[in-house]
């Protein structure tokens, strides 16, 4: 089984798996990225490892997900009745961040959401 990332020059596949199983799970793919996969049967016939023809390429696009949480929100006072907010852009997780939404309340903040499982 070999894989090609779309960002890599065409026909530059890298080997992901060689073994007897008829399935393989690929992990660690980037969100919002396109990948091509191909597979072929191989035997030990002759010198080295001989393989049959490659399968047609199968393309898979990993879904983009919501941006990561902003963890470094800084608040500073400026003039009376004003406040300045500053943060660093989080990981976009496969889709460019187009804008930020800032909200405010004068009541106590709600509890933070539980961590993901």
C-alpha positions as CSV (number, residue, x, y, z in Angstrom):
1,X,0.0,0.0,0.0
2,X,1.4,3.4,-1.0
3,X,0.2,6.9,-0.4
4,X,0.7,10.2,-2.2
5,X,-0.2,13.6,-0.7
6,X,-1.5,16.2,-3.1
7,X,1.0,18.7,-1.9
8,X,3.8,16.3,-3.0
9,X,4.9,16.2,-6.6
10,X,2.7,13.8,-8.6
11,X,3.8,10.2,-8.7
12,X,5.8,10.5,-5.5
13,X,4.2,7.7,-3.4
14,X,5.6,6.4,-0.2
15,X,5.2,2.9,1.1
16,X,2.8,2.7,4.1
17,X,2.4,-1.1,4.5
18,X,3.8,-4.3,3.2
19,X,2.4,-7.5,4.7
20,X,-0.2,-10.2,4.4
21,X,-3.3,-8.4,5.7
22,X,-6.1,-7.3,3.3
23,X,-6.7,-4.0,5.2
24,X,-4.6,-1.2,6.7
25,X,-5.5,1.8,8.8
26,X,-3.7,5.1,8.0
27,X,-3.5,7.5,10.9
28,X,-2.0,10.9,11.4
29,X,-3.5,12.5,8.2
30,X,-3.9,16.2,8.1
31,X,-7.4,17.6,8.2
32,X,-8.7,19.2,5.0
33,X,-6.0,17.4,2.9
34,X,-6.2,15.2,-0.2
35,X,-4.5,11.9,-0.5
36,X,-4.1,9.3,-3.2
37,X,-3.7,5.6,-2.4
38,X,-2.8,2.5,-4.4
39,X,-2.1,-1.1,-3.7
40,X,-0.6,-4.1,-5.5
41,X,0.0,-7.8,-4.8
42,X,3.6,-8.8,-4.4
43,X,5.4,-12.1,-4.5
44,X,9.0,-13.2,-3.8
45,X,9.4,-14.5,-7.3
46,X,12.8,-13.7,-8.8
47,X,15.4,-11.3,-7.5
48,X,14.0,-9.0,-4.8
49,X,10.3,-8.4,-4.3
50,X,8.3,-8.5,-7.5
51,X,4.9,-6.9,-7.7
52,X,1.9,-7.0,-10.0
53,X,0.5,-3.9,-11.5
54,X,-0.7,-1.1,-9.3
55,X,-4.4,-0.7,-8.6
56,X,-6.1,2.5,-9.9
57,X,-5.5,5.4,-7.5
58,X,-8.2,6.0,-4.9
59,X,-8.4,9.6,-3.6
60,X,-9.6,10.5,-0.2
61,X,-10.0,14.0,1.2
62,X,-9.9,14.2,5.0
63,X,-12.7,16.5,6.3
64,X,-11.7,19.8,7.8
65,X,-12.8,20.4,11.4
66,X,-13.5,23.5,13.5
67,X,-10.5,25.6,14.4
68,X,-8.6,24.7,17.6
69,X,-9.6,26.6,20.8
70,X,-7.9,30.0,21.5
71,X,-5.9,29.5,24.7
72,X,-4.0,32.7,25.1
73,X,-6.7,35.4,25.3
74,X,-5.2,38.5,26.9
75,X,-7.3,41.3,28.3
76,X,-5.9,44.8,29.2
77,X,-7.5,48.0,30.3
78,X,-7.0,51.1,28.2
79,X,-9.3,54.0,28.9
80,X,-12.1,54.0,31.4
81,X,-15.0,51.9,30.0
82,X,-12.7,50.3,27.4
83,X,-10.8,47.0,27.2
84,X,-8.3,45.6,24.6
85,X,-8.4,41.9,23.7
86,X,-5.5,40.1,22.0
87,X,-4.9,36.4,21.0
88,X,-2.9,34.2,18.7
89,X,-4.5,32.5,15.8
90,X,-5.2,28.8,16.6
91,X,-4.6,25.9,14.3
92,X,-7.1,26.1,11.4
93,X,-7.5,22.3,11.1
94,X,-7.7,22.3,7.4
95,X,-9.9,25.3,6.6
96,X,-8.5,28.9,6.6
97,X,-9.9,31.0,9.4
98,X,-12.0,33.8,7.9
99,X,-13.0,35.8,11.0
100,X,-13.2,35.8,14.8
101,X,-16.3,36.3,16.9
102,X,-16.0,38.2,20.2
103,X,-18.8,38.1,22.7
104,X,-19.3,39.7,26.1
105,X,-21.5,39.5,29.1
106,X,-21.8,41.4,32.3
107,X,-22.9,38.2,34.2
108,X,-20.5,35.6,35.6
109,X,-19.0,33.5,32.8
110,X,-20.4,30.0,32.2
111,X,-18.3,27.0,33.2
112,X,-15.9,25.8,30.6
113,X,-17.1,22.9,28.3
114,X,-15.9,19.4,29.3
115,X,-12.8,18.2,27.5
116,X,-13.3,16.1,24.4
117,X,-13.3,12.3,25.0
